[in-house]
Amino acid sequence: MSADSLPTPPDVALGQFGFHTSDEQGAARRGWFNTPHGVVETPAFMPVGTNATVKGLSVHELEETGAQMVLSNAYHLYLRPGDKAVRALGGLHAFARWKGPMLTDSGGFQVFSLAQMRKVREEGIEFQSHLDGSKHNYTPEAVMRIERNIGADVIMQLDELIEGKSEFGPSREAMERSLRWLERCRIEFDRLERDGREALAPIDLPPGAPALHDDLETERVAPPQALFPIVQGGIHPELRRASVRGILQTGDWHGVAIGGLSVGEAKPDMYATIAVCDPELPRDKPRYLMGVGFPDDLVESVRRGVDLFDCVVPTRMGRHGTAFTPDGTVQIRRAEHRFDKRPLVEGCDCHTCTHYDRAYLRHLFAAEEMLGLRLLSLHNVHYLVGLMRQARVELAAGRYESWATAYLERYRARAGRK
C-alpha cells in the first residue's frame, strides 16, 4: 500500500464532521477531514467553482484530477440563479452534480472587490450587483440564510475584508467587526438548525416537469453543515492573535479559516502572519487558508500548519496561457514553443500532458481556440491537487521538510524564465 493510500483512521465517524491528524513534522501534518459527503485527506487544494462550476471543466474532468472538495461562492449564487433556486433544485451538490464535499465562501471577498459599489456599516454591507446594478443588503443573518439554502458542507461567516497591508487602525476595526458578525452568524446558524429554513414560495413548473420535492416539510430542514469562522487582522501579529482568541471564545468550531491574505501584502508578510496564527489555533481542527493558490505558497503554508487551500489562480492563469511546472510557470503563447514537442511537464499524468505537446497548445492559443483555455486550466488544477497529494506522501514518509526545501529551490530558481 502506498503512503498516499493509507486507510482512513478507524475512529472517524462516517457522515459526521471530524478531524484527525498523523505524521506531524513541526507545524506540518497529514490529516483527514470528515464531512457528510466524504473524507478529505489533507493537506488539500480545493478547486474554485464560483458559479457551481470550475470554469471550463466538467465534473468528470474535475474528478480525474483527484480533487476531493470544491468551493463555490454564496455571493454569486445568491445573485444568479438565486440561493432559493439552488435549494429548490435540490441544493448545491445536486445542482452542480458534484458528489464530494463542498464549501461556500460567504462573498466577503467579492463585496470587498466591488470597491465603489458598496458601503460597510455595523448592520452589514450594502452593495450594488455587478450584474444589473440592483441594491442588496448583506447582513450576517442574511448570509447564513443564503448559505443554508445553498447547502454546502462547510459554510463561511460574513467577515469584513480589507487590503492586506492596511494600517493597524483600519485592520483592528475590520477584525473586531468580523468578530461581532461571527457571533450574529452563529446565532442565526443555530436558529436555522433548530427551527428549520423558511418555506419556499410556490414555483410554477413547466407542463410535464417533475415535482421538485416529495416532502415540503422535510425540505425545510437544513442539511448538516459546519460554520467556519475567519481570522482577520491584516499583517499585525497582535490583531491576529486577538482574532483567534475571540473566535475560540465565541464557540467550538469544526474548523477555522485564515482570511485577509494574498490581498496586496508581500509574500514574507503573508508567511509571517500564518506562522503567528499557527500556535494560537487548535491542533485538532482543520485550518483553511483562503484564496491562496500559487505552488510555492501552498508548500510554505503547509510548513506553517495549513490544511486546506482554495484559489481561482489555476483556471485564471490557464485561460491566459500560463501553466504551472516544477520549474516555475510556462507562458505557452511564447514563440519558443512553436516547435516544442514536449508536454508542459515531463511525467505529468494529467490529460493535457499525456495527450498534447507544447506546440499544439501554443497553436490553440494563437488560433483563439477554446480548447486551449480548457486544457491549461485542467493541467493547472491537476498540478495543484497533485502537489498537495505529494505533500501527503512526503509527510507520511517523514521527509516533508527536505522535500519542501528541494521543491522550493527548484521552483524559485527558474521561475519566470520559461
Steps between C-alpha positions, in 0.01 A plus 500: 500500500642840402545776756222700339243220520514449875154410630283752678558475877246256649366754751371737231119485510376495143242764415600733784748785531832416657874543455790269576871546437817293481855524369569843646823674412524830682179684420439294185272198532304244301131491581150375424209745501173310517182652352151370418611457137827322566848526647749758375861397541712801590694704411274554201431757232133578428424614143272803484163451332370853553170457318460131591750414228879509476547721195542297185502159667236230525433308822650191335822685417515643849465155653787375286733765646454337841323802647320411822315817600372791289425859596210708370406858581187601686507857364493391137241225554282739700494740206464230233306272490405587860566305817135397520514370144806287588315369803184426299711300255631275774788700644850569377616140467205396286509826303871471415504117474798486737478204740787593731532762774430864414564838663348842441682825563262762640592756234705731720778513239258571215339784693849632587590501131192708411680805645284795391182292494474419873462657842606320818302571816461320831169352384662350192607587147289685247613435145397523138490186290777478242239340271225760484578771755218396734552579869534233767556487875743233612471440874644212705148364544419526129825327406419209732158463342656512153769242579252274678284509187793419271590203719879450482666286768714788630380859502687817590408790725453848357817693578636841410794467267740788442829533313772279644750778567251731673610702801437384856189712564288390203622140543387501863159643413441236231623219727277604789199544274563154354488357854169675569363375170619149586286500814198607296575229242520239775166602651323490164672175401376338822149642454474348152628171639230508766204651315567398142522711188225730379255325269563561133244694302298295250677453166320474168643200318488441124230256388614145558797595718554277806426628849794663675442338840319200642457644850487878544535479878812285478641738239500781760759314707847632419756232413783438749744789465807633679549874550863617480610831657764713325813639666563863402743771609712587200874445543497613863594212734317632805179538299526148359548360849205701630286379210577132568436539870171677437393227259578224749306681772196525274446129444635153434557485125556211259781697332647848472590707193780751463380787283623839391819375335615500138320836466792732442753421773852374426555123506738510800228685693245236402727218617578681825128554567420132447783411738352735764163324473641147523564474878175684576276266301385165643695205362192277484316716245570547128649836397381645170708774333264695277585611148860376481602278209851546362710184536771655718236657727334162553826328590604783735159511667489126567828554683310745720211270583243567226279211384264635233543750215291650222570748223380601153863529384533162320205555267552876464865455404409208276256715306781750441746238375711449814570152638652385828813282485759394759729761339266795540240605248492449123331757275386283212438793264873566465653436158761260642228235542399500133694180421531360853368144511548462876199491735454786742655281773696183433343212693177685582206261466229760440294472182668807350858378546426141394322600179640835375834672456601862544499572127135399467399685815668816371314459171168481684567830674628667184184386320284609795354152532300434817666161547831666589349685795340181626811287466725741690237549770472123534877463531530773762225358720652153466841642587391664827285206606794269426746725681300466821465125440879481483522707818290235675732228372805686628337560838413132533862411416640748752688709245277802438752762604778376272256452212354851548844658506603324179170579327516870586863533394419354158173690454648836594834454323338487157172682564411738222778383267277295272 
